[in-house]
Amino acid sequence: MLALRGGGGVNNDQLSNTLAGINIATGIQGWVMPEKTMAMYGVDSISDEEKFMLRGLMGANIVQGVTMLAETQLDIGKAVGIPMLGIAVSTASQVPLLKKLDVSTDMVIGTAVVLAALGELARRGTINENVAGNINNVWLLLISVSEMFKQQAVLESFGWTNSTPLTKSLMENFSFTKASTGLFLLISKLTGKRGLGLAACAASNTCNCIVTFTRADKVGLKKGGLLVWTALSSAIALLAFRNENA
């Protein structure tokens, strides 16, 4: 599908659009059909708690794809507000499920409102590109990494003290995906080269897949799909890097 030798004539805009399209398509599928999506990875049934985490991950995938499209079609200044708005919408739409799980939604709603407000201000240009970028660096990168190291504390904030391995795995995937989106925006901004931002994002996605692969047996996931994602992400990362350094 993607020729590695000499870049195969595939430029970075095409690579970015390809990854964005895949993220959006799989994200929508996973959001609408969470049970069927997990069945593709060998999980026959999921709890509402696991569904919440899966939909959070799928929302982050969609946001990553839309951010890439906006940055490619418009510019980095127009893309910085999208993660905030997108995650806000994804989070808010999960409130009914959280109420079903008897989870206090005050913190969740508050987070969604703050992110939506910041995203809209960034979209309008009220918050300039640099300030919006710094906000993204904090919550997409620093907070996401913090979530990975303090996973149990985050789960307990929802009242979940005995979460399943699948819930924990999906949560780490969610945090990893946000961090990958943050890397895309940060590296693109710092270097002025979208291809390097894409390479960093795809490389981070590859790491996400590899880490998930190492715990697949414990979580109950089939490894075939993870191998496909690993190969695809690593190929995009390598091609994007080569294109920028050709």
N, C-alpha and C positions, 0 to 999 in steps of 0.2 A: 504493500500500500504506500509506504513512504521509502523512497530509495535513499540509502545512506551515502552512496558514492557520489561525491561532488555535490551533495544537496539534492540531486535528482531534479533540478529545476524547480523545486518547491520553495517559494520565497516565504519570508516570515509572516507576511500578512495572511497567506494561505494557511500556514501552520497554525497561526493564532485563531483564524476563523474555524479551522477544523476542530481544534481542541474546544473552542467555545461552543460550537454546535453539538459536539458529543456531550459536553457537560450539561448543556441546557436540555437536550433530549433525554438523557439518562436521569437528570434531576426531576423533570416533569413526570417521567414514568415512575420513579421511586416514590414521588409524593402522592401521585394518584393511586398507585397500586403497590403499597408497601409490602403486603404479604406476598404477592407474586414476584416482586423484585427480590426479596430475600430467599424465596424458593429457588430462584435461579442460582443462588450461591449455596444451596443445600440445606437451608433452614426451613423446615416444614411449617412452623407456626411461630408467631411473635406476640409478645404481650403488648399492652398499651404503652408501657414504659419504653419498651424497645422501639415501638412505632414512633413515639415522640422523638427519640434520638435519631432514628432513620430519617424522618422528615426534616429534622434540623440539618442533617448532613446533606440531604437532597436540595434543601433551600440554599445551602452554602455553595453547592455545585452550580446551581442556576445563577447565583450571584456572581460567581467567578466567570462563568461564560458571558453573561451580559456585560460585566466590567471589561472583559477583553474586547468584545465587539464595539463597545463605546469608545475605548481607547484607540482601536484600530480605525474606526470610521470617523471619529471626531478628534479628540486629543486628550492628553492626560488630565487637563483641567476639568473637562466635562465628565471624566470617569471617576474622579475621586469621591463624589457623593453617592455613587451607586451602591457600594457595599453597605453603607449605613442605611440607605433607604431599603435595599433589598432584604437585609437581615432583619430590619424592623418589621417589614411586612410578613416575612416568614415566621418570625417569633410571635407576632400578634395573632396570626392565623392558628397558632397552636394552643391558644388560651382555652378554647372549649375542651380540648383533650386533657389539658392539665387539670381543669375543674373536675372532669370525670375521674381523674386520678386522685382527687382530693388534695391537690397541691395549691398552696397560697399563690395567687397570681400577681400580687401587688408588685413584687420586684420585677417580674417578667414584663408586665405592662409598662412599668416605669422605664425599664431599659429600652423597650420598643419605642416609647414616646421620645426619649432623649435622642436615640439614634435617628429616628425619622426627622426630628427637628433639625439636627445637625446636617443630615443628608440634604434636606430641602434648602437650608441656608447655603450649603456648598453648591448646590445646583444653580441657585439664583446668583451666586457670586458674592453674596453678603459675607460669607467666610471665604477668604482668598485661597487660592490653590495650595500655597505653602502651609497655611494653618490647617486646612482640611487634610493635607498629606500627613502632617504630624499627628493629627487625631487618629488617622488610619494606622500609623506606625504603632501607636499605643495599643489600640484595641484589637487590631488584626494580628499584630506580631507579638507584642509583649504580653498582652492578656491571654492570647491563645497559647503561648508557650507556658504561661503560668497555669493555665487550665490543665495542661498535660501533666505537670508535676504535682498539682494539688487536685487531682481528679476526684478523690473521695470527698473532699471538702465541698466541691461544687455539687456533687450528687446529694450530699447530706443537706445542702441548702434547699433542695426540693423535698426533703424528708425521706429520701431513698437511702437507707442504711445497708441494704443487702441486695445491691444491683447485680444482675447477671453478667457474665463475661461478655455477652453480646452487647449489652447496654454500654459497658465500659469501652469496648472496642469502637463502637459507633461514635461515642462521645469523643474519643481521641481522633478518629477520622474527621469529625466535624471541626475540631480545633486545628488539625493539620491543614484542612482545606482553607480555612480562614487565613492561616499563616501563609499559605501558598499564594493566595490572592494579594496579601499584603506585600509579599516579596515581588510579585509582578509589578505592582505600582511603585514600590520603593526603588527597585533596580532600574526600571524604565526611567524614572525621574532623575536619579543620580547620574546615570550614564548618558541619558539622552538617546538610548538605543532600545527600542521596544523589543528587539530580538533577544537581548540579554535578559530583559525582564521576563520574557516568555521562557527562556532557558532556565532561569532560576525557579520560576513557578512549576514548570514541568519536572525539573529535578526534584523539587520538594514533593510533588505528587508521587514521583517514583519512590522516594523514601517512605512516604505514607503507605504505599502498596507493599513495599518490602517488609516494613514493620508489621503490617497486618498479616502478611504471609507467614511470619514467624510464629504467630499465635493462632493461626487458622484452625489447627486441630483442637486447641483448647476451647475456642469460640464455637466450633462446629461449622466452619465455612469450607466449601470446596475450594481447592487451590487453583483450578483451571482459569477461572475468571480473573483472579488476582494476577496470574502470570500474564494474561493478555493485557491488563491495564499497566502492569510494570513495563512490558515491552513497548507499548504504545507511548507511554509518558517518557521513557528514556530515549526513544527514537526522536520524539519531538524536541526534547532538551538538546540532544546532540546536533540535530539539524539546525536548530535555531542558533546555537552557539557557533557552528561552522559558518553559517550564512553571514553572521556579523563579523567573522574574522577571515572571510574569504579574500 
